[in-house]
Amino acid sequence: MPASSTRSLLAGLAANLGIAATKLIVAALTHSTVMVAEGIHSLVDTGNSGLMMFGRRNSRRGPDAEHPFGYGMELYFWSFVVATIVFGGGGGLSIYQGFTALVRPRAITALWPSYLTIAASAVFEGASLVIAMREFRIYRRERKYPGSMFAAIRETKNPAMFLTVLEDSAALIGLAIAAVGITLRWWTGIAAFDGIASILIGVVQMAEALVLAIECRGLITGEPARPIVVDALKHAIARHAGDLSIQRVRTLQLGPESILVFLDIDLSLSDLSALRTPAAVHDRVARLRSAVREAIPAITELMIAPAQPMAPPARRP
């Protein structure tokens, strides 16, 4: 079964929605600031999964008059929006709650509801992470990503495939911090531990947001295709270009599964005399275009043009 970002996003959305409601209810009952921070974390993650699903669906629309190359980059836009929400809405609010708790600490009324919520949240977040990791491993295997998981995140052109992995990993780290903060406050009686834990959870969310934002920035501003794709493209060109001399190969990632390719033909080096007629040149270019698209289906747009204008014909005396 091919990898699906939808399964990862749905698993994350379902888990976070139930967890967010439970955390906020427990926070209201126990007056625990760190549980408020955790509730905000899960609530933000719920909205983010929905935004990514929205962006993923819109990015699959085909070209039209307003967007002649399609809507693939819309997923990158919504991914950057998600990073902004996580940074400000999740991390910023959690840090604010933490500082508020340091200034005006409140007594925790009970400990066991928080522990129970943290344990249940860890189970759901862990299950969601297992699904997300499985889908990402399949995706890595399909796309032949070498190296570690972090290296694959840096190289992938589909943020929807790794968003849930980032979210759930950050959520489990946040739950561990929450458990330690609540325990230290209960044992020592020092209320500051509750606020410090909330601040640390906010820092974790900001780190998650920065990773996502850095990846999306490159994709929005225009990244080339992966090196393995460019190598396959050059191999196909070498096999099928024939008498056409390709001077330069440029690629632009238009979306997770959409690549724009520019091929510049050096007319001064191409043996156009062997092709004899303009029709023969056109046929060779058409065959090259077909071979490249067959070798790499993700290439949705292929532009082939002279690298320099042809010299005007000499006038007869």
VENBELHU-V152274 format. One line per field, one symbol per residue. ss: DSSP state (H for helix, E for strand, C for the rest). A space follows every 10 residues. Layout:
ss=???
This chain:
ss=CCCCHHHHHH HHHHHHHHHH HHHHHHHHHH CCHHHHHHHH HHHHHHHHHH HHHHHHHHHC CCCCCCCCCC CCCHHHHHHH HHHHHHHHHH HHHHHHHHHH HHHCCCCCCC CHHHHHHHHH HHHHHHHHHH HHHHHHHHHH HHHCCCCCHH HHHHHCCCHH HHHHHHHHHH HHHHHHHHHH HHHHHHHHCC CHHHHHHHHH HHHHHHHHHH HHHHHHHHHH HCCCCCHHHH HHHHHHHHHH CCCCCEEEEE EEEEECCEEE EEEEECCCCC CHHHHCCHHH HHHHHHHHHH HHHHHCCCEE EEEEEECCCC CCCCCCC
